[in-house]
Amino acid sequence: CLSIKRFDVTFIGKAAHAGGSPELGINALDAVNLVFAGVNAWRQQLPESSRVHGVVTEGGLKPNVIPHDTIQTTSESTATKQNAENLTNILLLFTNLQVFS
């Protein structure tokens, strides 16, 4: 029987108008995209019995506004939660965001 673990991660950035002053923003959705790319690469090394699934539950409200915060939900069917959390924390270094999990 597989043990399913679920955790939510909220990335906090800084909103800005994408057309007027995007350089003032810190895009929280970029962090979620990086996490998904990292998890997809990581899946290649997981045992066949392992499963990792994720969904973006909040990702911004308007296409012309850099999103201030995003939330992703991840579920895993093995004891790999610590590895996924480590990946999330490493990606924070690249995105200059805060995270709450």
C-alpha positions in Angstrom: 0.0 0.0 0.0 1.4 3.4 -1.0 1.4 6.3 1.5 0.1 9.5 0.0 1.5 12.7 1.3 0.1 16.1 0.3 1.5 19.5 0.8 0.7 23.1 -0.3 3.3 25.7 -1.1 2.5 29.4 -1.3 5.1 31.6 -3.2 5.0 35.3 -2.3 6.4 37.7 -4.8 5.6 41.3 -5.7 2.8 42.4 -8.0 3.5 44.8 -10.8 1.9 45.9 -14.1 3.4 43.8 -16.8 3.0 46.5 -19.5 4.0 49.5 -17.4 6.7 48.5 -15.0 7.4 44.7 -15.0 10.9 45.3 -13.5 9.3 46.3 -10.3 7.6 42.9 -9.8 8.8 39.5 -8.6 6.8 36.9 -10.4 5.5 34.2 -8.1 4.1 32.2 -11.0 7.7 31.8 -12.4 8.6 29.9 -9.2 5.7 27.5 -9.6 6.8 26.9 -13.3 10.4 26.2 -12.1 9.1 23.8 -9.4 7.1 21.9 -12.0 10.1 21.7 -14.4 12.3 20.5 -11.6 9.8 17.9 -10.5 9.4 16.7 -14.1 13.2 16.2 -14.4 13.3 14.6 -11.0 10.6 12.0 -11.9 13.0 10.3 -14.3 15.1 9.1 -11.3 12.2 8.0 -9.1 11.4 4.3 -8.7 8.5 2.9 -10.8 6.4 2.7 -7.6 6.7 6.4 -6.9 4.3 9.0 -8.1 4.4 12.8 -7.9 1.5 15.0 -9.0 0.9 18.7 -8.7 -1.6 21.4 -9.6 -1.5 25.2 -9.5 -4.5 26.2 -7.3 -3.8 30.0 -7.5 -1.7 31.6 -10.2 -2.7 35.2 -10.6 -5.9 36.9 -11.7 -5.1 39.0 -14.7 -2.8 38.3 -17.6 -1.3 41.9 -17.6 -0.3 41.8 -13.9 2.7 40.0 -12.6 1.2 37.7 -9.9 2.0 38.5 -6.2 1.3 35.1 -4.9 0.7 31.6 -6.2 -0.2 28.3 -4.5 0.7 24.8 -5.7 -0.6 21.6 -4.3 1.6 18.5 -4.6 0.8 14.9 -3.7 3.3 12.1 -3.5 2.9 8.3 -3.1 6.3 7.6 -1.6 8.5 9.0 1.2 9.8 11.7 -1.1 8.3 14.8 0.5 11.6 16.0 1.9 13.2 15.8 -1.6 10.4 17.9 -3.1 10.6 20.4 -0.3 14.4 20.6 -0.9 13.8 21.3 -4.6 11.3 24.0 -3.7 13.8 25.7 -1.3 16.6 25.6 -3.9 14.4 27.2 -6.5 13.6 30.0 -4.0 17.2 31.1 -4.3 16.8 31.7 -8.0 13.5 33.6 -7.8 14.0 35.9 -4.8 10.6 34.8 -3.4 9.2 33.9 0.1 7.5 30.6 0.6 5.0 29.3 3.1 4.2 25.6 3.3 
